[in-house]
Amino acid sequence: MSITDMDSLILEASTQSIPLLLNLAACQLKDGQFQGAIDASTMVLKKEPNNIKALFRRGKVMFISFRSVSKSVFNRRIC
């Protein structure tokens, strides 16, 4: 079962699932599975829109993605 398939199940789960999802997002971030980290963080934010850790982890993925895109654009302009 993928993370997105579990979306409805997790929304119904107790608040104990939030730390698990945050840990999952952190592990996926370290492993380079950026979409999974975004999905897990978004699930937390659906239950708690102001969750700092979820916002941070999702923002970190976006920063890493932006940085890699801007490097490739910069390298293309130099060559």
mmCIF file of the N, C-alpha and C atoms, coordinates in Angstrom:
data_MODEL
# 
_entry.id   MODEL 
# 
loop_
_atom_site.group_PDB 
_atom_site.id 
_atom_site.type_symbol 
_atom_site.label_atom_id 
_atom_site.label_alt_id 
_atom_site.label_comp_id 
_atom_site.label_asym_id 
_atom_site.label_entity_id 
_atom_site.label_seq_id 
_atom_site.pdbx_PDB_ins_code 
_atom_site.Cartn_x 
_atom_site.Cartn_y 
_atom_site.Cartn_z 
_atom_site.occupancy 
_atom_site.B_iso_or_equiv 
_atom_site.pdbx_formal_charge 
_atom_site.auth_seq_id 
_atom_site.auth_comp_id 
_atom_site.auth_asym_id 
_atom_site.auth_atom_id 
_atom_site.pdbx_PDB_model_num 
ATOM 1   N N  . MET A 1 1  ? 0.852  -1.173 0.000   1.00 0.00 ? 1  MET A N  1 
ATOM 2   C CA . MET A 1 1  ? 0.000  0.000  0.000   1.00 0.00 ? 1  MET A CA 1 
ATOM 3   C C  . MET A 1 1  ? 0.901  1.240  0.000   1.00 0.00 ? 1  MET A C  1 
ATOM 4   N N  . SER A 1 2  ? 0.695  2.140  -0.925  1.00 0.00 ? 2  SER A N  1 
ATOM 5   C CA . SER A 1 2  ? 1.530  3.337  -1.003  1.00 0.00 ? 2  SER A CA 1 
ATOM 6   C C  . SER A 1 2  ? 1.040  4.386  -0.012  1.00 0.00 ? 2  SER A C  1 
ATOM 7   N N  . ILE A 1 3  ? 1.849  5.412  0.156   1.00 0.00 ? 3  ILE A N  1 
ATOM 8   C CA . ILE A 1 3  ? 1.510  6.466  1.110   1.00 0.00 ? 3  ILE A CA 1 
ATOM 9   C C  . ILE A 1 3  ? 0.230  7.178  0.718   1.00 0.00 ? 3  ILE A C  1 
ATOM 10  N N  . THR A 1 4  ? 0.070  7.467  -0.561  1.00 0.00 ? 4  THR A N  1 
ATOM 11  C CA . THR A 1 4  ? -1.136 8.182  -0.982  1.00 0.00 ? 4  THR A CA 1 
ATOM 12  C C  . THR A 1 4  ? -2.388 7.328  -0.822  1.00 0.00 ? 4  THR A C  1 
ATOM 13  N N  . ASP A 1 5  ? -2.264 6.009  -0.948  1.00 0.00 ? 5  ASP A N  1 
ATOM 14  C CA . ASP A 1 5  ? -3.401 5.119  -0.732  1.00 0.00 ? 5  ASP A CA 1 
ATOM 15  C C  . ASP A 1 5  ? -3.813 5.105  0.743   1.00 0.00 ? 5  ASP A C  1 
ATOM 16  N N  . MET A 1 6  ? -2.864 5.352  1.614   1.00 0.00 ? 6  MET A N  1 
ATOM 17  C CA . MET A 1 6  ? -3.129 5.334  3.042   1.00 0.00 ? 6  MET A CA 1 
ATOM 18  C C  . MET A 1 6  ? -3.705 6.652  3.541   1.00 0.00 ? 6  MET A C  1 
ATOM 19  N N  . ASP A 1 7  ? -3.826 7.620  2.660   1.00 0.00 ? 7  ASP A N  1 
ATOM 20  C CA . ASP A 1 7  ? -4.252 8.961  3.053   1.00 0.00 ? 7  ASP A CA 1 
ATOM 21  C C  . ASP A 1 7  ? -5.543 8.952  3.857   1.00 0.00 ? 7  ASP A C  1 
ATOM 22  N N  . SER A 1 8  ? -6.563 8.295  3.372   1.00 0.00 ? 8  SER A N  1 
ATOM 23  C CA . SER A 1 8  ? -7.850 8.301  4.070   1.00 0.00 ? 8  SER A CA 1 
ATOM 24  C C  . SER A 1 8  ? -7.777 7.541  5.390   1.00 0.00 ? 8  SER A C  1 
ATOM 25  N N  . LEU A 1 9  ? -6.976 6.482  5.440   1.00 0.00 ? 9  LEU A N  1 
ATOM 26  C CA . LEU A 1 9  ? -6.830 5.728  6.684   1.00 0.00 ? 9  LEU A CA 1 
ATOM 27  C C  . LEU A 1 9  ? -6.144 6.558  7.757   1.00 0.00 ? 9  LEU A C  1 
ATOM 28  N N  . ILE A 1 10 ? -5.139 7.296  7.363   1.00 0.00 ? 10 ILE A N  1 
ATOM 29  C CA . ILE A 1 10 ? -4.375 8.073  8.337   1.00 0.00 ? 10 ILE A CA 1 
ATOM 30  C C  . ILE A 1 10 ? -5.186 9.253  8.856   1.00 0.00 ? 10 ILE A C  1 
ATOM 31  N N  . LEU A 1 11 ? -5.982 9.851  8.002   1.00 0.00 ? 11 LEU A N  1 
ATOM 32  C CA . LEU A 1 11 ? -6.811 10.969 8.453   1.00 0.00 ? 11 LEU A CA 1 
ATOM 33  C C  . LEU A 1 11 ? -7.785 10.530 9.538   1.00 0.00 ? 11 LEU A C  1 
ATOM 34  N N  . GLU A 1 12 ? -8.198 9.281  9.497   1.00 0.00 ? 12 GLU A N  1 
ATOM 35  C CA . GLU A 1 12 ? -9.111 8.752  10.499  1.00 0.00 ? 12 GLU A CA 1 
ATOM 36  C C  . GLU A 1 12 ? -8.379 8.262  11.743  1.00 0.00 ? 12 GLU A C  1 
ATOM 37  N N  . ALA A 1 13 ? -7.087 8.092  11.658  1.00 0.00 ? 13 ALA A N  1 
ATOM 38  C CA . ALA A 1 13 ? -6.314 7.559  12.780  1.00 0.00 ? 13 ALA A CA 1 
ATOM 39  C C  . ALA A 1 13 ? -6.193 8.594  13.881  1.00 0.00 ? 13 ALA A C  1 
ATOM 40  N N  . SER A 1 14 ? -5.759 8.135  15.028  1.00 0.00 ? 14 SER A N  1 
ATOM 41  C CA . SER A 1 14 ? -5.589 9.024  16.171  1.00 0.00 ? 14 SER A CA 1 
ATOM 42  C C  . SER A 1 14 ? -4.394 9.943  15.966  1.00 0.00 ? 14 SER A C  1 
ATOM 43  N N  . THR A 1 15 ? -4.216 10.860 16.860  1.00 0.00 ? 15 THR A N  1 
ATOM 44  C CA . THR A 1 15 ? -3.102 11.802 16.757  1.00 0.00 ? 15 THR A CA 1 
ATOM 45  C C  . THR A 1 15 ? -1.758 11.113 16.962  1.00 0.00 ? 15 THR A C  1 
ATOM 46  N N  . GLN A 1 16 ? -1.762 9.855  17.347  1.00 0.00 ? 16 GLN A N  1 
ATOM 47  C CA . GLN A 1 16 ? -0.510 9.115  17.495  1.00 0.00 ? 16 GLN A CA 1 
ATOM 48  C C  . GLN A 1 16 ? 0.158  8.873  16.153  1.00 0.00 ? 16 GLN A C  1 
ATOM 49  N N  . SER A 1 17 ? -0.602 8.964  15.074  1.00 0.00 ? 17 SER A N  1 
ATOM 50  C CA . SER A 1 17 ? -0.012 8.749  13.757  1.00 0.00 ? 17 SER A CA 1 
ATOM 51  C C  . SER A 1 17 ? 0.834  9.939  13.309  1.00 0.00 ? 17 SER A C  1 
ATOM 52  N N  . ILE A 1 18 ? 0.634  11.105 13.891  1.00 0.00 ? 18 ILE A N  1 
ATOM 53  C CA . ILE A 1 18 ? 1.360  12.298 13.465  1.00 0.00 ? 18 ILE A CA 1 
ATOM 54  C C  . ILE A 1 18 ? 2.865  12.164 13.693  1.00 0.00 ? 18 ILE A C  1 
ATOM 55  N N  . PRO A 1 19 ? 3.330  11.757 14.891  1.00 0.00 ? 19 PRO A N  1 
ATOM 56  C CA . PRO A 1 19 ? 4.785  11.576 15.048  1.00 0.00 ? 19 PRO A CA 1 
ATOM 57  C C  . PRO A 1 19 ? 5.361  10.520 14.104  1.00 0.00 ? 19 PRO A C  1 
ATOM 58  N N  . LEU A 1 20 ? 4.581  9.480  13.832  1.00 0.00 ? 20 LEU A N  1 
ATOM 59  C CA . LEU A 1 20 ? 5.059  8.441  12.917  1.00 0.00 ? 20 LEU A CA 1 
ATOM 60  C C  . LEU A 1 20 ? 5.230  8.996  11.506  1.00 0.00 ? 20 LEU A C  1 
ATOM 61  N N  . LEU A 1 21 ? 4.268  9.793  11.063  1.00 0.00 ? 21 LEU A N  1 
ATOM 62  C CA . LEU A 1 21 ? 4.360  10.394 9.731   1.00 0.00 ? 21 LEU A CA 1 
ATOM 63  C C  . LEU A 1 21 ? 5.519  11.388 9.651   1.00 0.00 ? 21 LEU A C  1 
ATOM 64  N N  . LEU A 1 22 ? 5.736  12.134 10.727  1.00 0.00 ? 22 LEU A N  1 
ATOM 65  C CA . LEU A 1 22 ? 6.856  13.081 10.734  1.00 0.00 ? 22 LEU A CA 1 
ATOM 66  C C  . LEU A 1 22 ? 8.194  12.343 10.661  1.00 0.00 ? 22 LEU A C  1 
ATOM 67  N N  . ASN A 1 23 ? 8.293  11.232 11.379  1.00 0.00 ? 23 ASN A N  1 
ATOM 68  C CA . ASN A 1 23 ? 9.517  10.422 11.304  1.00 0.00 ? 23 ASN A CA 1 
ATOM 69  C C  . ASN A 1 23 ? 9.683  9.810  9.916   1.00 0.00 ? 23 ASN A C  1 
ATOM 70  N N  . LEU A 1 24 ? 8.577  9.370  9.336   1.00 0.00 ? 24 LEU A N  1 
ATOM 71  C CA . LEU A 1 24 ? 8.623  8.820  7.981   1.00 0.00 ? 24 LEU A CA 1 
ATOM 72  C C  . LEU A 1 24 ? 9.111  9.877  6.998   1.00 0.00 ? 24 LEU A C  1 
ATOM 73  N N  . ALA A 1 25 ? 8.592  11.090 7.128   1.00 0.00 ? 25 ALA A N  1 
ATOM 74  C CA . ALA A 1 25 ? 9.008  12.175 6.244   1.00 0.00 ? 25 ALA A CA 1 
ATOM 75  C C  . ALA A 1 25 ? 10.494 12.471 6.406   1.00 0.00 ? 25 ALA A C  1 
ATOM 76  N N  . ALA A 1 26 ? 10.989 12.452 7.648   1.00 0.00 ? 26 ALA A N  1 
ATOM 77  C CA . ALA A 1 26 ? 12.406 12.708 7.891   1.00 0.00 ? 26 ALA A CA 1 
ATOM 78  C C  . ALA A 1 26 ? 13.281 11.623 7.261   1.00 0.00 ? 26 ALA A C  1 
ATOM 79  N N  . CYS A 1 27 ? 12.864 10.364 7.414   1.00 0.00 ? 27 CYS A N  1 
ATOM 80  C CA . CYS A 1 27 ? 13.628 9.258  6.822   1.00 0.00 ? 27 CYS A CA 1 
ATOM 81  C C  . CYS A 1 27 ? 13.623 9.333  5.297   1.00 0.00 ? 27 CYS A C  1 
ATOM 82  N N  . GLN A 1 28 ? 12.476 9.632  4.725   1.00 0.00 ? 28 GLN A N  1 
ATOM 83  C CA . GLN A 1 28 ? 12.396 9.721  3.269   1.00 0.00 ? 28 GLN A CA 1 
ATOM 84  C C  . GLN A 1 28 ? 13.209 10.896 2.742   1.00 0.00 ? 28 GLN A C  1 
ATOM 85  N N  . LEU A 1 29 ? 13.248 11.964 3.492   1.00 0.00 ? 29 LEU A N  1 
ATOM 86  C CA . LEU A 1 29 ? 14.051 13.119 3.114   1.00 0.00 ? 29 LEU A CA 1 
ATOM 87  C C  . LEU A 1 29 ? 15.530 12.760 3.079   1.00 0.00 ? 29 LEU A C  1 
ATOM 88  N N  . LYS A 1 30 ? 15.990 12.068 4.120   1.00 0.00 ? 30 LYS A N  1 
ATOM 89  C CA . LYS A 1 30 ? 17.400 11.648 4.165   1.00 0.00 ? 30 LYS A CA 1 
ATOM 90  C C  . LYS A 1 30 ? 17.728 10.647 3.067   1.00 0.00 ? 30 LYS A C  1 
ATOM 91  N N  . ASP A 1 31 ? 16.740 9.843  2.689   1.00 0.00 ? 31 ASP A N  1 
ATOM 92  C CA . ASP A 1 31 ? 16.946 8.806  1.678   1.00 0.00 ? 31 ASP A CA 1 
ATOM 93  C C  . ASP A 1 31 ? 16.788 9.342  0.253   1.00 0.00 ? 31 ASP A C  1 
ATOM 94  N N  . GLY A 1 32 ? 16.399 10.605 0.126   1.00 0.00 ? 32 GLY A N  1 
ATOM 95  C CA . GLY A 1 32 ? 16.243 11.195 -1.194  1.00 0.00 ? 32 GLY A CA 1 
ATOM 96  C C  . GLY A 1 32 ? 14.902 10.900 -1.850  1.00 0.00 ? 32 GLY A C  1 
ATOM 97  N N  . GLN A 1 33 ? 13.964 10.377 -1.090  1.00 0.00 ? 33 GLN A N  1 
ATOM 98  C CA . GLN A 1 33 ? 12.619 10.102 -1.606  1.00 0.00 ? 33 GLN A CA 1 
ATOM 99  C C  . GLN A 1 33 ? 11.759 11.326 -1.337  1.00 0.00 ? 33 GLN A C  1 
ATOM 100 N N  . PHE A 1 34 ? 11.956 12.351 -2.139  1.00 0.00 ? 34 PHE A N  1 
ATOM 101 C CA . PHE A 1 34 ? 11.362 13.647 -1.868  1.00 0.00 ? 34 PHE A CA 1 
ATOM 102 C C  . PHE A 1 34 ? 9.848  13.654 -1.984  1.00 0.00 ? 34 PHE A C  1 
ATOM 103 N N  . GLN A 1 35 ? 9.290  12.958 -2.948  1.00 0.00 ? 35 GLN A N  1 
ATOM 104 C CA . GLN A 1 35 ? 7.835  12.942 -3.091  1.00 0.00 ? 35 GLN A CA 1 
ATOM 105 C C  . GLN A 1 35 ? 7.188  12.276 -1.890  1.00 0.00 ? 35 GLN A C  1 
ATOM 106 N N  . GLY A 1 36 ? 7.799  11.216 -1.398  1.00 0.00 ? 36 GLY A N  1 
ATOM 107 C CA . GLY A 1 36 ? 7.266  10.549 -0.205  1.00 0.00 ? 36 GLY A CA 1 
ATOM 108 C C  . GLY A 1 36 ? 7.303  11.447 1.013   1.00 0.00 ? 36 GLY A C  1 
ATOM 109 N N  . ALA A 1 37 ? 8.381  12.231 1.155   1.00 0.00 ? 37 ALA A N  1 
ATOM 110 C CA . ALA A 1 37 ? 8.489  13.168 2.275   1.00 0.00 ? 37 ALA A CA 1 
ATOM 111 C C  . ALA A 1 37 ? 7.422  14.245 2.180   1.00 0.00 ? 37 ALA A C  1 
ATOM 112 N N  . ILE A 1 38 ? 7.161  14.719 0.961   1.00 0.00 ? 38 ILE A N  1 
ATOM 113 C CA . ILE A 1 38 ? 6.106  15.719 0.767   1.00 0.00 ? 38 ILE A CA 1 
ATOM 114 C C  . ILE A 1 38 ? 4.746  15.117 1.109   1.00 0.00 ? 38 ILE A C  1 
ATOM 115 N N  . ASP A 1 39 ? 4.496  13.897 0.649   1.00 0.00 ? 39 ASP A N  1 
ATOM 116 C CA . ASP A 1 39 ? 3.205  13.241 0.908   1.00 0.00 ? 39 ASP A CA 1 
ATOM 117 C C  . ASP A 1 39 ? 2.966  13.045 2.407   1.00 0.00 ? 39 ASP A C  1 
ATOM 118 N N  . ALA A 1 40 ? 3.972  12.551 3.121   1.00 0.00 ? 40 ALA A N  1 
ATOM 119 C CA . ALA A 1 40 ? 3.823  12.311 4.559   1.00 0.00 ? 40 ALA A CA 1 
ATOM 120 C C  . ALA A 1 40 ? 3.616  13.634 5.306   1.00 0.00 ? 40 ALA A C  1 
ATOM 121 N N  . SER A 1 41 ? 4.355  14.662 4.931   1.00 0.00 ? 41 SER A N  1 
ATOM 122 C CA . SER A 1 41 ? 4.200  15.971 5.576   1.00 0.00 ? 41 SER A CA 1 
ATOM 123 C C  . SER A 1 41 ? 2.829  16.562 5.288   1.00 0.00 ? 41 SER A C  1 
ATOM 124 N N  . THR A 1 42 ? 2.357  16.393 4.077   1.00 0.00 ? 42 THR A N  1 
ATOM 125 C CA . THR A 1 42 ? 1.041  16.919 3.707   1.00 0.00 ? 42 THR A CA 1 
ATOM 126 C C  . THR A 1 42 ? -0.065 16.230 4.491   1.00 0.00 ? 42 THR A C  1 
ATOM 127 N N  . MET A 1 43 ? 0.077  14.934 4.736   1.00 0.00 ? 43 MET A N  1 
ATOM 128 C CA . MET A 1 43 ? -0.917 14.221 5.530   1.00 0.00 ? 43 MET A CA 1 
ATOM 129 C C  . MET A 1 43 ? -0.999 14.783 6.946   1.00 0.00 ? 43 MET A C  1 
ATOM 130 N N  . VAL A 1 44 ? 0.156  15.110 7.518   1.00 0.00 ? 44 VAL A N  1 
ATOM 131 C CA . VAL A 1 44 ? 0.163  15.716 8.848   1.00 0.00 ? 44 VAL A CA 1 
ATOM 132 C C  . VAL A 1 44 ? -0.513 17.079 8.797   1.00 0.00 ? 44 VAL A C  1 
ATOM 133 N N  . LEU A 1 45 ? -0.197 17.855 7.769   1.00 0.00 ? 45 LEU A N  1 
ATOM 134 C CA . LEU A 1 45 ? -0.750 19.202 7.661   1.00 0.00 ? 45 LEU A CA 1 
ATOM 135 C C  . LEU A 1 45 ? -2.262 19.197 7.429   1.00 0.00 ? 45 LEU A C  1 
ATOM 136 N N  . LYS A 1 46 ? -2.797 18.110 6.906   1.00 0.00 ? 46 LYS A N  1 
ATOM 137 C CA . LYS A 1 46 ? -4.249 18.014 6.761   1.00 0.00 ? 46 LYS A CA 1 
ATOM 138 C C  . LYS A 1 46 ? -4.926 17.931 8.125   1.00 0.00 ? 46 LYS A C  1 
ATOM 139 N N  . LYS A 1 47 ? -4.253 17.298 9.082   1.00 0.00 ? 47 LYS A N  1 
ATOM 140 C CA . LYS A 1 47 ? -4.792 17.193 10.444  1.00 0.00 ? 47 LYS A CA 1 
ATOM 141 C C  . LYS A 1 47 ? -4.411 18.401 11.290  1.00 0.00 ? 47 LYS A C  1 
ATOM 142 N N  . GLU A 1 48 ? -3.176 18.877 11.116  1.00 0.00 ? 48 GLU A N  1 
ATOM 143 C CA . GLU A 1 48 ? -2.667 20.001 11.900  1.00 0.00 ? 48 GLU A CA 1 
ATOM 144 C C  . GLU A 1 48 ? -2.017 21.004 10.949  1.00 0.00 ? 48 GLU A C  1 
ATOM 145 N N  . PRO A 1 49 ? -2.772 21.947 10.441  1.00 0.00 ? 49 PRO A N  1 
ATOM 146 C CA . PRO A 1 49 ? -2.253 22.874 9.418   1.00 0.00 ? 49 PRO A CA 1 
ATOM 147 C C  . PRO A 1 49 ? -1.048 23.718 9.850   1.00 0.00 ? 49 PRO A C  1 
ATOM 148 N N  . ASN A 1 50 ? -0.838 23.886 11.145  1.00 0.00 ? 50 ASN A N  1 
ATOM 149 C CA . ASN A 1 50 ? 0.280  24.709 11.619  1.00 0.00 ? 50 ASN A CA 1 
ATOM 150 C C  . ASN A 1 50 ? 1.400  23.892 12.246  1.00 0.00 ? 50 ASN A C  1 
ATOM 151 N N  . ASN A 1 51 ? 1.473  22.615 11.917  1.00 0.00 ? 51 ASN A N  1 
ATOM 152 C CA . ASN A 1 51 ? 2.517  21.768 12.482  1.00 0.00 ? 51 ASN A CA 1 
ATOM 153 C C  . ASN A 1 51 ? 3.878  22.199 11.940  1.00 0.00 ? 51 ASN A C  1 
ATOM 154 N N  . ILE A 1 52 ? 4.719  22.669 12.847  1.00 0.00 ? 52 ILE A N  1 
ATOM 155 C CA . ILE A 1 52 ? 6.013  23.252 12.466  1.00 0.00 ? 52 ILE A CA 1 
ATOM 156 C C  . ILE A 1 52 ? 6.923  22.228 11.803  1.00 0.00 ? 52 ILE A C  1 
ATOM 157 N N  . LYS A 1 53 ? 6.992  21.032 12.347  1.00 0.00 ? 53 LYS A N  1 
ATOM 158 C CA . LYS A 1 53 ? 7.887  20.017 11.773  1.00 0.00 ? 53 LYS A CA 1 
ATOM 159 C C  . LYS A 1 53 ? 7.464  19.637 10.359  1.00 0.00 ? 53 LYS A C  1 
ATOM 160 N N  . ALA A 1 54 ? 6.166  19.486 10.149  1.00 0.00 ? 54 ALA A N  1 
ATOM 161 C CA . ALA A 1 54 ? 5.682  19.132 8.814   1.00 0.00 ? 54 ALA A CA 1 
ATOM 162 C C  . ALA A 1 54 ? 5.958  20.264 7.828   1.00 0.00 ? 54 ALA A C  1 
ATOM 163 N N  . LEU A 1 55 ? 5.729  21.497 8.257   1.00 0.00 ? 55 LEU A N  1 
ATOM 164 C CA . LEU A 1 55 ? 6.021  22.648 7.394   1.00 0.00 ? 55 LEU A CA 1 
ATOM 165 C C  . LEU A 1 55 ? 7.511  22.719 7.071   1.00 0.00 ? 55 LEU A C  1 
ATOM 166 N N  . PHE A 1 56 ? 8.347  22.472 8.079   1.00 0.00 ? 56 PHE A N  1 
ATOM 167 C CA . PHE A 1 56 ? 9.792  22.511 7.876   1.00 0.00 ? 56 PHE A CA 1 
ATOM 168 C C  . PHE A 1 56 ? 10.237 21.434 6.897   1.00 0.00 ? 56 PHE A C  1 
ATOM 169 N N  . ARG A 1 57 ? 9.754  20.215 7.083   1.00 0.00 ? 57 ARG A N  1 
ATOM 170 C CA . ARG A 1 57 ? 10.192 19.116 6.210   1.00 0.00 ? 57 ARG A CA 1 
ATOM 171 C C  . ARG A 1 57 ? 9.731  19.321 4.774   1.00 0.00 ? 57 ARG A C  1 
ATOM 172 N N  . ARG A 1 58 ? 8.521  19.788 4.602   1.00 0.00 ? 58 ARG A N  1 
ATOM 173 C CA . ARG A 1 58 ? 8.042  20.053 3.243   1.00 0.00 ? 58 ARG A CA 1 
ATOM 174 C C  . ARG A 1 58 ? 8.812  21.218 2.619   1.00 0.00 ? 58 ARG A C  1 
ATOM 175 N N  . GLY A 1 59 ? 9.095  22.225 3.411   1.00 0.00 ? 59 GLY A N  1 
ATOM 176 C CA . GLY A 1 59 ? 9.883  23.350 2.915   1.00 0.00 ? 59 GLY A CA 1 
ATOM 177 C C  . GLY A 1 59 ? 11.304 22.951 2.564   1.00 0.00 ? 59 GLY A C  1 
ATOM 178 N N  . LYS A 1 60 ? 11.879 22.039 3.340   1.00 0.00 ? 60 LYS A N  1 
ATOM 179 C CA . LYS A 1 60 ? 13.240 21.579 3.061   1.00 0.00 ? 60 LYS A CA 1 
ATOM 180 C C  . LYS A 1 60 ? 13.307 20.848 1.724   1.00 0.00 ? 60 LYS A C  1 
ATOM 181 N N  . VAL A 1 61 ? 12.308 20.029 1.441   1.00 0.00 ? 61 VAL A N  1 
ATOM 182 C CA . VAL A 1 61 ? 12.254 19.331 0.151   1.00 0.00 ? 61 VAL A CA 1 
ATOM 183 C C  . VAL A 1 61 ? 12.161 20.351 -0.981  1.00 0.00 ? 61 VAL A C  1 
ATOM 184 N N  . MET A 1 62 ? 11.322 21.345 -0.795  1.00 0.00 ? 62 MET A N  1 
ATOM 185 C CA . MET A 1 62 ? 11.166 22.359 -1.840  1.00 0.00 ? 62 MET A CA 1 
ATOM 186 C C  . MET A 1 62 ? 12.457 23.146 -2.039  1.00 0.00 ? 62 MET A C  1 
ATOM 187 N N  . PHE A 1 63 ? 13.171 23.429 -0.957  1.00 0.00 ? 63 PHE A N  1 
ATOM 188 C CA . PHE A 1 63 ? 14.444 24.137 -1.059  1.00 0.00 ? 63 PHE A CA 1 
ATOM 189 C C  . PHE A 1 63 ? 15.476 23.303 -1.808  1.00 0.00 ? 63 PHE A C  1 
ATOM 190 N N  . ILE A 1 64 ? 15.566 22.020 -1.460  1.00 0.00 ? 64 ILE A N  1 
ATOM 191 C CA . ILE A 1 64 ? 16.512 21.130 -2.136  1.00 0.00 ? 64 ILE A CA 1 
ATOM 192 C C  . ILE A 1 64 ? 16.176 21.040 -3.620  1.00 0.00 ? 64 ILE A C  1 
ATOM 193 N N  . SER A 1 65 ? 14.894 20.921 -3.935  1.00 0.00 ? 65 SER A N  1 
ATOM 194 C CA . SER A 1 65 ? 14.477 20.840 -5.332  1.00 0.00 ? 65 SER A CA 1 
ATOM 195 C C  . SER A 1 65 ? 14.809 22.128 -6.077  1.00 0.00 ? 65 SER A C  1 
ATOM 196 N N  . PHE A 1 66 ? 14.537 23.268 -5.461  1.00 0.00 ? 66 PHE A N  1 
ATOM 197 C CA . PHE A 1 66 ? 14.830 24.558 -6.091  1.00 0.00 ? 66 PHE A CA 1 
ATOM 198 C C  . PHE A 1 66 ? 16.329 24.723 -6.307  1.00 0.00 ? 66 PHE A C  1 
ATOM 199 N N  . ARG A 1 67 ? 17.116 24.331 -5.318  1.00 0.00 ? 67 ARG A N  1 
ATOM 200 C CA . ARG A 1 67 ? 18.566 24.461 -5.410  1.00 0.00 ? 67 ARG A CA 1 
ATOM 201 C C  . ARG A 1 67 ? 19.124 23.615 -6.556  1.00 0.00 ? 67 ARG A C  1 
ATOM 202 N N  . SER A 1 68 ? 18.618 22.390 -6.710  1.00 0.00 ? 68 SER A N  1 
ATOM 203 C CA . SER A 1 68 ? 19.130 21.537 -7.792  1.00 0.00 ? 68 SER A CA 1 
ATOM 204 C C  . SER A 1 68 ? 18.708 22.068 -9.152  1.00 0.00 ? 68 SER A C  1 
ATOM 205 N N  . VAL A 1 69 ? 17.503 22.620 -9.250  1.00 0.00 ? 69 VAL A N  1 
ATOM 206 C CA . VAL A 1 69 ? 17.047 23.198 -10.520 1.00 0.00 ? 69 VAL A CA 1 
ATOM 207 C C  . VAL A 1 69 ? 17.860 24.441 -10.851 1.00 0.00 ? 69 VAL A C  1 
ATOM 208 N N  . SER A 1 70 ? 18.099 25.294 -9.866  1.00 0.00 ? 70 SER A N  1 
ATOM 209 C CA . SER A 1 70 ? 18.839 26.525 -10.136 1.00 0.00 ? 70 SER A CA 1 
ATOM 210 C C  . SER A 1 70 ? 20.295 26.221 -10.499 1.00 0.00 ? 70 SER A C  1 
ATOM 211 N N  . LYS A 1 71 ? 20.882 25.171 -9.923  1.00 0.00 ? 71 LYS A N  1 
ATOM 212 C CA . LYS A 1 71 ? 22.247 24.778 -10.304 1.00 0.00 ? 71 LYS A CA 1 
ATOM 213 C C  . LYS A 1 71 ? 22.298 24.333 -11.751 1.00 0.00 ? 71 LYS A C  1 
ATOM 214 N N  . SER A 1 72 ? 21.301 23.566 -12.179 1.00 0.00 ? 72 SER A N  1 
ATOM 215 C CA . SER A 1 72 ? 21.323 23.088 -13.555 1.00 0.00 ? 72 SER A CA 1 
ATOM 216 C C  . SER A 1 72 ? 21.117 24.244 -14.537 1.00 0.00 ? 72 SER A C  1 
ATOM 217 N N  . VAL A 1 73 ? 20.290 25.212 -14.180 1.00 0.00 ? 73 VAL A N  1 
ATOM 218 C CA . VAL A 1 73 ? 20.092 26.379 -15.030 1.00 0.00 ? 73 VAL A CA 1 
ATOM 219 C C  . VAL A 1 73 ? 21.379 27.198 -15.097 1.00 0.00 ? 73 VAL A C  1 
ATOM 220 N N  . PHE A 1 74 ? 22.027 27.372 -13.953 1.00 0.00 ? 74 PHE A N  1 
ATOM 221 C CA . PHE A 1 74 ? 23.274 28.125 -13.890 1.00 0.00 ? 74 PHE A CA 1 
ATOM 222 C C  . PHE A 1 74 ? 24.359 27.431 -14.726 1.00 0.00 ? 74 PHE A C  1 
ATOM 223 N N  . ASN A 1 75 ? 24.462 26.119 -14.592 1.00 0.00 ? 75 ASN A N  1 
ATOM 224 C CA . ASN A 1 75 ? 25.482 25.372 -15.356 1.00 0.00 ? 75 ASN A CA 1 
ATOM 225 C C  . ASN A 1 75 ? 25.196 25.431 -16.852 1.00 0.00 ? 75 ASN A C  1 
ATOM 226 N N  . ARG A 1 76 ? 23.941 25.433 -17.236 1.00 0.00 ? 76 ARG A N  1 
ATOM 227 C CA . ARG A 1 76 ? 23.585 25.511 -18.649 1.00 0.00 ? 76 ARG A CA 1 
ATOM 228 C C  . ARG A 1 76 ? 23.959 26.862 -19.228 1.00 0.00 ? 76 ARG A C  1 
ATOM 229 N N  . ARG A 1 77 ? 23.829 27.926 -18.455 1.00 0.00 ? 77 ARG A N  1 
ATOM 230 C CA . ARG A 1 77 ? 24.154 29.265 -18.954 1.00 0.00 ? 77 ARG A CA 1 
ATOM 231 C C  . ARG A 1 77 ? 25.657 29.464 -19.108 1.00 0.00 ? 77 ARG A C  1 
ATOM 232 N N  . ILE A 1 78 ? 26.437 28.816 -18.255 1.00 0.00 ? 78 ILE A N  1 
ATOM 233 C CA . ILE A 1 78 ? 27.896 28.975 -18.318 1.00 0.00 ? 78 ILE A CA 1 
ATOM 234 C C  . ILE A 1 78 ? 28.458 28.249 -19.521 1.00 0.00 ? 78 ILE A C  1 
ATOM 235 N N  . CYS A 1 79 ? 27.940 27.091 -19.832 1.00 0.00 ? 79 CYS A N  1 
ATOM 236 C CA . CYS A 1 79 ? 28.491 26.265 -20.924 1.00 0.00 ? 79 CYS A CA 1 
ATOM 237 C C  . CYS A 1 79 ? 28.139 26.763 -22.274 1.00 0.00 ? 79 CYS A C  1 
# 
